[in-house]
Amino acid sequence: TLPGNRRLQITYQGVDNQRVELLLKMFKNSSSVFETNIRLNNRSSIIVGGPRYEKGYLLFNLYSAF
Protein backbone atom coordinates (compact mmCIF):
# COMPACT_ATOMS: atom_id res chain seq x y z
CA THR A 1 0.00 0.00 0.00
CA LEU A 2 1.27 3.45 -0.97
CA PRO A 3 0.28 7.04 -0.13
CA GLY A 4 -2.70 8.54 -1.92
CA ASN A 5 -4.82 5.35 -2.03
CA ARG A 6 -2.32 3.70 -4.37
CA ARG A 7 -1.11 0.13 -4.52
CA LEU A 8 1.88 -1.32 -6.38
CA GLN A 9 1.58 -4.89 -7.64
CA ILE A 10 4.75 -6.70 -8.72
CA THR A 11 4.25 -9.97 -10.59
CA TYR A 12 7.06 -12.40 -11.34
CA GLN A 13 6.99 -13.40 -15.03
CA GLY A 14 9.98 -15.79 -15.08
CA VAL A 15 13.67 -15.80 -15.93
CA ASP A 16 14.80 -15.49 -19.53
CA ASN A 17 18.38 -15.14 -20.77
CA GLN A 18 19.71 -14.70 -17.20
CA ARG A 19 17.28 -11.86 -16.46
CA VAL A 20 14.25 -11.87 -14.18
CA GLU A 21 11.12 -10.46 -15.81
CA LEU A 22 8.66 -8.50 -13.67
CA LEU A 23 5.34 -6.84 -14.42
CA LEU A 24 4.69 -3.66 -12.42
CA LYS A 25 1.15 -2.32 -12.07
CA MET A 26 0.05 0.64 -10.01
CA PHE A 27 -3.54 1.18 -8.98
CA LYS A 28 -5.28 4.19 -7.47
CA ASN A 29 -8.35 3.00 -5.65
CA SER A 30 -9.38 0.21 -8.06
CA SER A 31 -8.25 1.85 -11.33
CA SER A 32 -5.01 0.94 -13.08
CA VAL A 33 -2.84 4.05 -13.61
CA PHE A 34 0.52 2.58 -14.58
CA GLU A 35 1.81 -0.67 -16.10
CA THR A 36 5.27 -1.67 -17.32
CA ASN A 37 7.51 -4.70 -17.77
CA ILE A 38 11.08 -4.67 -16.53
CA ARG A 39 14.00 -7.09 -16.85
CA LEU A 40 16.82 -7.19 -14.31
CA ASN A 41 20.09 -9.07 -14.21
CA ASN A 42 20.89 -11.02 -11.05
CA ARG A 43 21.91 -8.71 -8.20
CA SER A 44 21.02 -5.54 -10.07
CA SER A 45 18.60 -2.73 -9.36
CA ILE A 46 16.49 -0.14 -11.09
CA ILE A 47 14.80 3.04 -9.93
CA VAL A 48 11.29 3.52 -11.30
CA GLY A 49 9.74 6.98 -11.15
CA GLY A 50 6.17 7.01 -9.97
CA PRO A 51 3.38 9.54 -9.63
CA ARG A 52 3.43 12.94 -7.96
CA TYR A 53 2.95 12.94 -4.23
CA GLU A 54 2.76 16.09 -2.11
CA LYS A 55 5.66 18.29 -3.31
CA GLY A 56 7.58 15.54 -5.09
CA TYR A 57 7.30 12.14 -6.70
CA LEU A 58 7.23 8.57 -5.49
CA LEU A 59 10.34 6.60 -6.46
CA PHE A 60 10.75 2.83 -6.24
CA ASN A 61 14.12 1.11 -6.03
CA LEU A 62 13.75 -2.52 -7.12
CA TYR A 63 16.54 -5.04 -6.53
CA SER A 64 16.82 -8.59 -7.87
CA ALA A 65 18.58 -11.59 -6.37
CA PHE A 66 18.03 -15.06 -7.77
ZAMARGU-4260 file (C-alpha; in steps of 0.2 Angstrom, whole numbers, plus 5000, padded with zeros to 4 digits):
<rodrens>
0) 5000/5000/5000 | 5006/5017/4995 | 5001/5035/4999 | 4987/5043/4990 | 4976/5027/4990
5) 4988/5019/4978 | 4994/5001/4977 | 5009/4993/4968 | 5008/4976/4962 | 5024/4967/4956
10) 5021/4950/4947 | 5035/4938/4943 | 5035/4933/4925 | 5050/4921/4925 | 5068/4921/4920
15) 5074/4923/4902 | 5092/4924/4896 | 5099/4926/4914 | 5086/4941/4918 | 5071/4941/4929
20) 5056/4948/4921 | 5043/4957/4932 | 5027/4966/4928 | 5023/4982/4938 | 5006/4988/4940
25) 5000/5003/4950 | 4982/5006/4955 | 4974/5021/4963 | 4958/5015/4972 | 4953/5001/4960
30) 4959/5009/4943 | 4975/5005/4935 | 4986/5020/4932 | 5003/5013/4927 | 5009/4997/4920
35) 5026/4992/4913 | 5038/4977/4911 | 5055/4977/4917 | 5070/4965/4916 | 5084/4964/4928
40) 5100/4955/4929 | 5104/4945/4945 | 5110/4956/4959 | 5105/4972/4950 | 5093/4986/4953
45) 5082/4999/4945 | 5074/5015/4950 | 5056/5018/4943 | 5049/5035/4944 | 5031/5035/4950
50) 5017/5048/4952 | 5017/5065/4960 | 5015/5065/4979 | 5014/5080/4989 | 5028/5091/4983
55) 5038/5078/4975 | 5037/5061/4966 | 5036/5043/4973 | 5052/5033/4968 | 5054/5014/4969
60) 5071/5006/4970 | 5069/4987/4964 | 5083/4975/4967 | 5084/4957/4961 | 5093/4942/4968
65) 5090/4925/4961
</rodrens>
